[in-house]
Amino acid sequence: MSAVADAVAPDIDRLRRQFRDGKAALIGAFRDSAPTARAGSTLTRGLARHVDTTLAELWRQHGLPDDAALAAVGGYGRGELYPHSDIDVLVLLPPGQASPDDRLRSRLEAFITACWDIGLEIGSSVRSVADCVAEARADVTVQTALLESRLLTGSRRLFEAFQRDTFAALDPKAFLRAKQLEMRQRHQKYEDTPYALEPNCKESPGGLRDLQVLLWVAQAAGLGRSWAELAGRGLATRFELSQLQRNEGVLRLIRARLHMVAGRREDRLVFDLQTAVAESFDLKATRHHRASELLMRRYYWAAKAVTQLNQILLLNIEERINGSADAPMRPINARFLDRGGTLEVVSDDLYQRNPHAILETFLVHQQTPGINGLSARTLRALYNARRLMDAGFRRDPLNRELFMDILRQPRGQTKALRLMNQTSVLGRYLWVFRRIVGQMQHDLFHVYTVDQHILMVLRNVRRFFIVEHAHEYPLCSQIASQFERPWVLYVAALFHDVAKGRGGDHSELGAREVRRFCADHGLDAEDTVLLEFLVREHLTMSRVAQKEDLSDPQVIAAFAAQMGNARTLNALYLLTVADIRGTSPKVWNAWKGKLLEDLYRLTLRALGAGGVNADAEIEFRKTEARQLLALHSQLPGTEQPLWQTLDVRYFARHDASELAWHARVLWRHVTTDAPVVRARMSPLGEGLQVLVYSPDRADLFARVCGYFDSAGFNIQDAKVHTTRTGYALDTFQIVSPHLDAGAAHRDMISLVETQAAQAIASSGPLPEPGRGRVSRRVRSFPVHPRVTLTPDERGQRWLLSISASDRSGLLYAISRVLARHRINLQLAKITTLGERVEDTFLVDGPELSQPKAQLQIETELLDAVS
């Protein structure tokens, strides 16, 4: 082997330079060229040819036998290479050799080593033709890689025998089934949507792999190896052919520029790289959109088109392979047929002859039992009919009536509207919706594009009306069961965020859009007023619940006055729950649910009684708390030692369960000198509830926050109260990813009680807060920190609002500033929206009334959260 290596050693340096310089020249030319699909194709094919030449020369230099062959397989076999793609090759052994002899093995090892030495990071396999056939039969992935093979150098006869035998071993039906299952599994891995905020442009739904699957199954069935061949066999129309080529070109170009910008193999459009890739396309930020948003919209539109085309062509190929094109069909009406559970148009030109049938497609889909999808013929007809859906189509009274019929059906709205979006009908009919298709949201808590978020909210609202889902949100389902005209809520869901990305207040702009929709579609005045209110105020209920003091009767009275009646309150509550649930799996939690439910119940009671009777509510809570104490075998009067030290604000802020728990724990410790800490599983079923009772001191809240931060807990809520006798009585709602079920909870409770008490009792300066780590998403889209201090009407208490990117230790950093200025905390509402925090504190303290001191406090808080 060393003799062979020595013989070719003088050429290695030359080949290394030649390969490196050639690759750099191709990438440089691509970097400097206009960002067109042709440039992407020129690069990928140029890189493949450059590698072809280098490998062929190395093969010859190493004296490999003429009766062996070197083939490119996989993506390289297609003749496409991206700047950092894998280079997969197959060495075919000469006929009659099951394995290489010593001489051939030595030469092959030297060849592979030389490839790596010059910078060709190849993945290689060495097989006989018989081995290839056996491997292909056992593994569909190997079968796919071999299907895309191309001779680089060596024996053409051997390569043709290899292609003939491996193709003969293919079972088109089994291959199709395997590829369909593999694609479904891949889609699930990548969030089952083309609209992920960091999509993989190769593997995600709508990515390049979905196009490759079409060519693989077509090739396996002998139906063609290119888009032009598929079109020639009637599997794609001329329009579809142009769309396939155009959108494949967009995806190729994005992937090539992503590799170039990253300087490595990177197929995900991660936040860190989106802006740089956008700039490589010469995309510039506009007044309302970042450059990265413009890039991602371009990607999403291409991915959506690929998703549609993949579905159309794959169904067509499946019909050819399985011979189901002539299957019997059941007539549904004069325009549609039932083809084995899919909806089929009676003719390819149905929509050209009768454009009203476009929307009727989705109505029939809803109304016909047993229909679970659209056939390839219907999907193709819809895809080719998009240009019919113009302004005249949108103004047509019959089309408007059909759209309202879809919304008013007793079932199927979620599926119908998702199908309408997938086939581009929804955006063509509701032109305002088209503007937000593929619109990203950089608010750090939405994980979907605007159109996908809207459809998710619609789904959530729809589930409140479905009996099978009543166990998920019982109160919502109870309210929904008595709500007349559910379709009003579906319209509210469709329009609540439809004006995102325009600049200005999207709620106000959306209210105008829904008012226009109501006028166009003949909705009566009552529903129009309600819809306009819901869209304009869709953020109000969550803001009041998460930022204001629900124990304050004036807060409830003001909110009730804004609602006006129970129907408006019911509608806004259902929309708010559905909206928060539709932002991200991380945003909703049991504590947010309780805050919204508390606000809903208090407001409903205020609307029913014509006002808020705070005294009656407090007496009711006290009575219920005494009953709970009796159930725990507590003697009558157990509550008195503690309750005598507390004012009405305490009773207004805690429910009966908390009143009873506090009294049961503290009746012996009302005048204690040492801190008392008790914890229990949260009644909400999520995290722990922790009671802290201690002689009050300026830094108490900071020390508690410091302990929770160091122990890895996140504070969701804090109710802070000071007794008449100078004791702090604070209740915290905390969560941790380390809280598991069972005995671990008991151990954690004991640990929290012991360690928190020690932390509170400690003296000396507060430790410096750590600079908590932030996520990649926060680094890419930081929130501009905001701190506001506003006095109440009497100037006695102040509302402190803080908005910032989330990080560990943030609340402790805030609390240290408050402690330093001896600011008393009366209430804390900790709101985490994905990776953004919106915290609200009710505070008082003498320094807040001094303008100079207030400015200093705000400055220090901004420094703490920046």
N, C-alpha and C positions, 0 to 999 in steps of 0.2 A: 504494500500500500504506500509506503514512504517513497518508493521509486516513482510511482505514478504521480504522487503529490509533488515531488521534486521536478518532474518533467514539465508540469504545468505551472509551477510556482512563478516563473517570470511573467506570466500573463495575468496573474491574479490582480496585481496592482493596477495594471492597465484597464482590466475589465471593471474593477471597482470604480475607478475614476470615470470610465466611460458610462457605467450604469448610473452613478450618482449624478453626473453632469447632465445626462440625457433626461433623467427624471426631473431634476431641478428645472431644466429648460421647459419641459412640458407644463409643470406646475406654474412656473413664472409666466408663461404665455397665457395660461388660464387665468391667473390672478389679474393680469393686465387687460384681459379681453372683456367685452361687454357681457353682462350676466344673462346669457341666452341659453336655451336648451341645446342649440348646436355646439356651444362652447363646452357644455358638460359632456356631451357625447364625444366630442373631439378629444377631450382629456381622457375619459375612461378607455376609449378604444386605443388612443395613442399610448397610454401606459401599458395596456395589454400587449400591444405589438412590440413595445420596447422590451418587455420582459420575455416575450417569445424569442426575440433575436438573441438576447443574452443567454437564455437557457439552451437554445439550440447550439450556440457556440461552445458553451461549457460541455455539453453532451459530446460534441465532436472532439474537443480537446482531451477528454478523458477516455477516448477510444472505446466507447460503449458499443456493443455489437449492432450490426445493421439489421439483424432479425429481431431485435427488441424494439420497443417504442416508448416514447415519452408523450403523455397526453395531459392536457389541461382539463380539470374537472371543476364542478361547482360554479361559482360566479365567474371565476377566471375562465372556465370552459365556455361561458357565454361570450367571451371576448370583451369583458368589462372589468376594469380595475379602477378602484378609487385610490387616492393617494396613500391610504394606509390599510387597504383591504388585505385579506388573507390571499395567499398564492398557493392553491392546492394542485398538486400534480400526481399523476399515476404512472408508475413505471410498469409496463407490460412485459413480462418475461417471455423469452423466445418460446416457440412451440415445443412442447415436449418437456419443458422444465417446470417442475412443481415449485422449486425454490432455487435461488441463485447459487451457483457453485462458488468456491472460494475466490476464484479470480474475478468473477463478476461482482461478488459482494464487495471485494476490495475497491473495485472501480466505482461502484455505486456510492460507497461510503465517502470516497474522495470527492465525487461529484456533489453530493449533498453538503459536505463540509465547505466546498468551494462556493456553493450558492450562498451559504450564510456568511462566508468571509467577505463577499463583495456587496452584501446588504440585501440579498434576496431571502426574506424570512419565509421559506416555503414549508408547507405541510405536505409530506410525501407518504405514499404507500407503494409497496412493491408486490404485485400479484400476477398470477397466471390468469388467462381468460376464464378457466374453470373456477378459480377462486372468486373472481369478480361476479360470476353468475351466482355462485353459492351465497356470497355476501349480500348480493342484491335481493335474493329471495328471502333472506332472513331479516333484512333491515330496510325499511322504506327510505330512510335518510340516505343510505349508501346508494339505493336505487335511484334516488333523485339526483345525487351528485354525478353518477355515471351517465345519467340521461343527458346531462349537459357536458358532454366531453368533446374535445377538439384535439386533433393530432398536431403536435408541435414538431416532432422530428422522429426519425426511425422508420420502422416497417409499416407502410400503408396497408399491406395485406393483413398483417396481424391486427392493426387497429380496426379495420373493417370487419374482421372476424369477431373481434371483441364487441363492436357495436351491434352486429347482427345477433350474436348469442345473448347479450344482455337485454336487447329489445324483445327477443323472442320469449324471454323469461318473464316479461311484464304481463300482468293481468290488469287491463285498463279499469275494470270495475273495482277491483280490490285497491288499486292505486288511487283511484278517485276517492273512494271511501276513506282511505288512510289520510289523504291530503285534506279532506274536509274536516275530519276529526282533529288533525294536527293544527289546522287553521283556527278552529274553534278554541282549542286549548291555548294557542298563542294569543288570540284576541282576549281571552279571559286574563291571561298573565299581564297584558298591557291595558288593563282597565276597561276593556270591551268598548272603547270609544275612540274615534279618530281625533277627539277634541281634548285629550289630556294636555295639561299645561306644559309638560316636558315630554312630548311624544318622541318615540323612536321612529325616525323616518324610514327605517328599513322594516322593522318588525311590528309596529303598532297597526291596528286596523286602519286601512287606507294607505298603508305604506308600500314600499316597493315590493315587499314579499308577497302581497296580495296579487300584484300583477304577475309575478313570477309563477305563482301557483296556477294561474290560468294557462300559461304557456306549457308548464310541466304536464298538466292533465291532458291538454290538447295534443301535445307531442306523444304522450304515452298511448293515446287512442289513435294516433296516425292522422290527426286532423290539422296539423300544421305546426311550424316552429316559429312563426312570426305573426305579428298583428295583420300584416298584409295577407298572409296565407289563410288566417282565420276569416278575414273578411271575404276572401275569394271563395271560401266554402260556405258562405252564408251565415257564419256564426257571429258576425259583427257587421253593422251597417257602415256606410261611408262616413256618416257623422260620428258614429262610435269609434271608428278607426282614427279619425282626426283627434277625438277627445282622448283616446288611449295614448296616442303619441305625444300630445301636448302635455297631459298631466304627468306621464312618465318622465318627460323632459324636465318638468318643474321639480319633481322629487329627486331626480338624478342630480340636478344642478344644486339643490339645497344640500344633498348629502356630500357632494364633492367639495363645496365651499365649507361645510362643517368640518370635514377632515382637514382641509387646508388651514382653517382658522385655529382648530384645536392642536394641530401638529401631532396628532395621534389618531388611532382608530377611535372615533367617537360618533355613534349614530343617533344619540339622543340630543335633541335640541334643549339642552339644559339652560336654566336661567342665566348662568354665568356666561354662556356663549351666544345667546340669542342676539344681543345688541351688536356684537362684533360680526356675526354672520350677516345681520341686516345691513351693516355698514359696507360689507363686501359686495352687497347688491346695489350700493349707492342709494339706499333708502334713507330718507331724512325724517326726523321727527317733525310732526305738524303741531298745530296749536292744541289739538285734542288727543293725539295719538303718539306714542313712542315709536321709534324706528322698529323696535323689536315687535311691537303689536302689528305693524304693517307687514312684516315678514311672516308672522304667525298666521295672520289672516290669509295670506297667499298660500301658506302651507295647508291650512284647514280646508280651504276651498278645493285645492288639489286632492287632498285626502278624502274629502267627501265625494268628489267625482269618481275617484278610484273605488271607493266602497260601493257606489251604485253600479259602476261598470263591472266590477268583480261579481256582484250578485247576478246581473243580467247574463253575462257570458258563462258563468259557472252553471247556472240553471240550464242554459242552452246546450252546453257541453254534456251535462248530466243526461239531458233528454236524448242526445245522440248516442251516448255510451250505453244507456239502459234501454234504449228503444221505446221510450215512453211518449215520444212526440205524437203518436197516433192513438193515445189512450182515450177511451170514451169519456165524454163530458156531459154534465147535467145542466140544462138551461136554467138560469136564475130569472132573467127577464130578457127583453129584446136586445140588450146590449152586453150582458155578462153571462159567463158560464162558470160552472164549478169544475175545475180540473183537479180531481183528487185532493180537495182541501185547499187549493189555491184559486184565486180569482183570475179568470181569463177573459180578455176582451174578445168580442165575436169577430173582430177584424182588425188588421194592423192599422187601418186608417180611421178607426172609430172616432178618435178625438179630433181629427181634422174635419170629419163630417159633422160631429156633434160635440163641440167644446164643453158643453154643460156636463158631459159624461166624465170629465176629469174629476170634479168634486164628487160626483155621484159614485165614483169608484170607492171612495173611502166610506161613504154612507152605506153602500151595499156591503162592504167589508164588515161594518159594525152590525148590520141587521141580519146577516145570513149566518145561521148556526153552522158550525163545522168549517168555516173558512178561516184559515190561520196564516194566510200570507198572500202575496201577489205572485202570479206566474211570471216566467221570463218574458213572455210575450207582452204582458201588461206593463211590466217594469220598463221594457224597451219602448213601448208606445208612449208611456209617460215621459221617459227621458227625451224622446224626440219631439214631444209636444210642448216643451217649455216655452217656446217663443209664441205660442198661441195665447199664453196668459199675460196679456198686455193690459193697458189701462181700461180698454173697453170691456175686457173679461172681468176685471175687478169691479166695474160699475154695473155689470149686468144684474138686474133684480133677481133673476132665477138663481144665479150663482151665490148671491148674498143669502138667499133663502136656504140654499143647500148647505152653506157653511154653518148657518144657525141651526139647521137640522142636525148636523154632526155634533154640535155642542149640546143639543137638547136631548140626544138619545139617552135611554136609561143605562147604557153601558158602552164601553169601548172607546171612550174619548182619548185615553192615554195612548193606546196602540194606534188609533187613527191619526192623531196629530204627530206622533213620532214618525209614522210612515210618510205623512205629508212632508215632514221636514227632511227625511232621508231622500225623498224623491224630488226635493226642491219645490214642491207644490205650495207648501205653507208660506215660504218666503216670496213666491211669485204672486200668491193671492193677497197676503198681508204684506204689502211692500215695506211697511215700517219694520216688520220682523226680519226681512231680508238684510236690513242694515246692521243687525247685531249677530248674524250668523258668523261664527268664528271670531267674535270679538272677545279678546282676553280681558281679564279683570285682575289688576295688580293691587288688590286691597288686602292681600295676605290671608284672607279667610275663604274666599271663593276658590274652589278647586276645579270649577267647570267654566267653559266659555259661557257667554251670556245666554245664547240660545239653548244650550244644554241645561243651564241652571233653570231657565224658565220652564222647560219641559219637565224637569225634575220637580219643581214646585207644583206644577199642574198634576203630576202623578201623585204627589203627597196629598193634595187637596182631594183628588178623586178617591184615594184610599179611605178617607174619613167616611165616605158614603157607601163603602163596601163592607158588608156584614163580616166577611171572613177576616177582615183586618181590624175589627173592633177592639181586639185585645191589645193592639199596639198603643193606642191613645184613647182610652175609654171615654174621657171627657169630650174630646174632639168628636168622636163617633156619636156620642149622645147628643151633642149640639147639632151635628150634621143631620141626624135622623129627623130633626124637627125643622130643618131649614128649607124653606120653599125656594123653588127655582135654583137648584144647585149650579146650573150653567152660568149664573151670574159670577160665582166664585171662579169658574174656569176662565171666564173672560178676564177677571181681575188678575189671575195668575199669569195669563198670556201677556198682559200689558204692564205689570208692575215694574219691570226693569227694561222695558222695550226702548227706552230713550237713553240707555247707558252709552257712554262714549261720545256724546255730542258736545260735552261741555255744558255748564249750567247745571241746574238742579234737575236730575233725571226724574224725580218724583213729579215735579210741576209739569215738565215736558210730557211725561207719560200720561198725566191726567188730561192734557189737551188731546193727545192721540186717542185715548179711549173715548173721550167725548165725541170726537169725529167718527169713531167706529160706531158708537151708539146711534148717532144721527143717520149714518149711511145704512145701518141695518134695522132701523125702525124700532129701536127699543123705547119703552115708555119713559116718562119723566122720572118716576120713582127709581127704576133700576139704573138710569143714567146718573142720577145724583149719587146713588150708592157706589157705583163703579168709579166715578170720578173721585169720590172721597177715599175709597180703598186704595187706589193707585197713588193719590197724592200723599196719603198718610200711612203708607204701608210700613214705614220704619218707626212710626210714633209709639206703638205699643211696646216694642222691644226697648226703645229708648227710655220710656217712663219706668218700665219694670226693672231695668238694669241700672238706671242712673239716679232715680229719685227715691225719696223716702216714702215707702208705701204705708208707713204708720201715721203719716201726716194726713188728717182728714181733708185738708185743703188740696193736697195732691190728687186724692181720689175724686173729690168734688169737681175739680177742674177737668180731669180726664172724663168723668161721666158727662159733664156738660158738653164736652167736645163730641162724645159719641152720640148723644141725643136720644137714642132708643136702643132697645135690646138687640134688634136685628142687625144694626150697624156694629154693635159690640161683638156679637156672635161672628159676623162675617170677618171682622178685622182680627179677631182671635184666631180663627181657623187659618186665615191667610198668613198671619205672623208665624204660627207654629210651622206651617208648611214651608215658609220662606227660609226660616233658620235651619230647618232640617235639610233644605235643598242646597245649602252653601257648601258644606263639607261634613264628612262623618265626625270630624274632631270638634266642630263648633257647638253642636247640641249636647247638652248634658242634663241630668236630672235637676240640677239646681236652677238652670235657666227655665226649665219647664215649670218648676214650683213658683218662681217669681212671676211668670206670665199667668199661671193659674191663680195665684193670690190676687194679682191685679184684676183679672177677669171676675173673680167671685166678689171682691170688694166693690167693683164698679157695678156689677149686676145688682147687688144689694142696694147700692145707692140709687140706681135708676128705678128700682122697684119701690123703695121707700120715699123717693123724692128727696133724698139727702142722706148724709152719713151720720149715724148716731153712734159716736165714738164711745160714749159711756156705756151704752147697752152692749156694744161689742166687747168691751173690756170685761164687764161683769159676766158675760157669757163665757169668755175664755177662763176667767177665774173659777167659775163653777165647774167647767169641764176639767180643769187642772186638779181641783179638789177630788173629783171623782177618780181621776187617774192615780192620785196619791192613795186613795182608799183601796184601789185595786192592788197596790203594792204594799198593803198592810201597814200603811203609815197612820199614826194616830191623828185624830182631828186636831187642827191647829199647828201641825208640823210646818206649814208654810209661813206662819205669822212672823217668826224671828227675822226671816229674810225680807218678806214682803213689806214689812213696816219701814224698811230703809229705802224703798224704791218709789219712784214717781210714775206718773201715768205713761210717760214715754216708754219706759221699760215694758209695761204690759201691752202697749200698742205694737211693739216691735217683735214680740215673741209669741208663738202660738202656744196652745194649751199644753202640748207635749213638752215643750221647752220649759215652760213655767213649772210644771210638775217635776221635771228632771232637776232643774236648778234647786228647787226647794228641798228635794229628797237628798241631794248631795251636800248642800251647804247649811242645813239648819243647825248643825253643831259647830260650824266654822265661821259664823257671821262676824265675829270679832277676832279672827285669827291674825297672828303676826306673820305667819309663813304663807307663801303662795300655795294655793290649792289648784291642782290641775286634774281634770277628769275627762276621759274620752269615751266615746261609744260609737258603734256603727251608725252611720248617718241614717235617719229615718227614711231618707230618699233612696236608700239602697246603693249609694255611691260614695266611697270615701269614709272619712271619720268626721264626727262633730266633736269639737274640743271646747271645754269650758275652762276659762282661766279666771280665778278670783284671787285678788291680791291687794294689799294696800297700794293706793294709786301713786304713780311716780311718772315724771315726764318722759322717761325713756322706756316705759313698760311695753308699749306697742312695738317699738323698734326691737326690743330684746326677743319678744315673741316671734316677730317676723324673721329675725336673724336665726333663731333656732329652727323654724320650719324650713327656711332656705337651706341651712347646712344639712338638715336631715333629708332633703330631697322631696319635700312636700310642696304642693302648689295650693295657695289660699284662693278659694273660690268666693268666699264671702266672709265678712266680719261684722258682727253686731257689737258695738262698743258702748258700755254704759258705766256711769259713775254713780254710786249710791250716795244717799244723803250723809253717810258717815265716812265718806272719803275712800271707799273701796272701788277698784275697777272690777266690773263683771262683764267679761268679754266672751263671746261665743264665735268660734271659727268653724267654717266648713272647709275641710282640706282633702285633697286627693293625692295619690301617688301611684305611679306605674308598678311599684313594688308591693302594693296591697293585693294579696291573693286571698282565696277563699279559705274558710275553715280555721284551724288553730293558729295560722299565721296572723290572723286579725287580732286574736287575744294577746299574742306576744307583742304585736305592734302597739296595741293600746297601752299595755303595761310600760313599754319602752318610752312612748310619748309622754305619759303621765310623769314618769321619773325624770327624764331628761329636760322636759320643758320647765318643770318646777325648778330644777337646778339652774337653768339658764336665766330664769326670771329673778332668782334670788341672788345671782352674781352681781358684783359691783365693778367699778372701774370703767374705763372708757369703752365705748362700743367698738367692736372690731371693724376694720375697714371692709367694705363690701368687695366681693370679687368682681372682676369684669366678666360677667357671664357670657358664655358662648352664644352666638346667634346662628341661625340656620343659613344655608346657601340662599334660600329664597329671600330672607331678610336682607342679606348682603346685596343681592341683586336689585331688590325693590324696597329700599329702606323707607320707613315711615318718618316724615318730618315731625319731630317731637313737638307737642303742644301742651302748654300748661295755662289754665285760666282759673282765676279766683274771682268769684262774684258773690256779693253779700245778699242775704235775704232781705225781705222788705223792711224788717226792723233793724237791720244792721247788726244783729246779735250773733248770727252764725253765717258761715261762709261755705259756698260750694266750690270745692277744688276738683277740677277735671283735668285728667292727664291722659294723653294719647301718645303712644310710642310703640316701637317694635318690641316684641316680647323677648325676654332673655331671663336666665336664671338670676336670682338675686335682685331683680328690679324693685319689687315691693320693699325689700329691706333698705335699699338705697333711698327710696322715697321716705320711708319711716324715720331714717336717721336725720334727714333734714327737718322733719316735723319735730322730732325730739330736741334737736339743737335749738330750735326757736320756741320751745315750750308750747307747742300748739296742741290743744286737746282734740282728740279724735272722738266723734260721737257716732259716726256711721261710716262704713267702708263698703263700697260695692265694687268687687273685682271682676271685670268682664274681659275674658280672653276670647278673641275672635280669630281663631286659627293662630297666626303668628303676629297678631297685633293686639295690644291691650288698650282698653278704654276704661280707666279706673275713675271712680267718683268717690269723694270723701266729704263728709259734713264735719266741719271743724270750727273751733273758736279759739281765741287767744288774744291777749292785749296787743301783740305786735301787728296783727292783721289790720287794725284800724289806723296804723301809721303808714302813710304812703311810701316812705323811704324803706321801711322795714319790709313792707309787702313786696316791693320791687326786688329786694335782696333775696327774699324767700323764693320768689318765682325764678330768679336767675339760678339759684342753687338747685332748685328742682329740675330745671332744664339741663343743667350740667349732670345731674344724677341719672337722668333717663336717656341722655344722648349716647 
